[in-house]
């Protein structure tokens, strides 16, 4: 039996740290082959460091490459690829409709990831899938978790690439066909968010700008969560990896303090729902291992 191989597809630098830091570090430590694909440089992220506010989008993108490298060092991750090469796809950015929902901005760069040719973008990933041969691939659900256009696109590209990579008739020049056995979609750990919310609301009255949130809106119904990779032993890695992205994350602001509380509760961890392929075994949910029940050849 060979070591597990995991491939994660994230939209921007910092998504790997906020959603998958413990997963990445835990599997790296266990001897798994872990590969991160980042689809954009995150050039349109909000700049939170006052001294960096003058950065152009291109300058921010270059800076975020360094932030990502620092986060990877925290997690022990060594294999990272920008989809199509550095800067091939530009962060699309996001806007808010009057009802608060996330929408595509009225103006986007020519090479915005949202406008990527789906087949071309998927083929970049097909080549990576066929060379790394992951047993499990992790990305987002069809609405990108919260609706960011680049997260939706990451989902589309990843799901299409998984199908194409397995087909012997598709682009043989991109490598030998490879069937990813299981696709998982990372998600909020609903039960932990629900438990942490009253604690955080009490401590941080400014959480969510002081607005009340419906705890049922924090994530999928608990029954849908198939796996929770425990954060135990990796909380410090998660905080350091997140803090490695200071342009985007103020680690001590109410939201990230709330996030930290969700990760300090008993049974806390990074949550996943089933995407496609080999289902998780029906008993013992949530599983703590993304590879449970798979044949690791
Ligand atoms: Zn993102």
Boltz pocket constraint, residues with backbone or C-beta under 6 A from the ligand:
constraints:
  - pocket:
      binder: B
      contacts: [[A, 11], [A, 12], [A, 13], [A, 15], [A, 148], [A, 151]]
      max_distance: 6.0
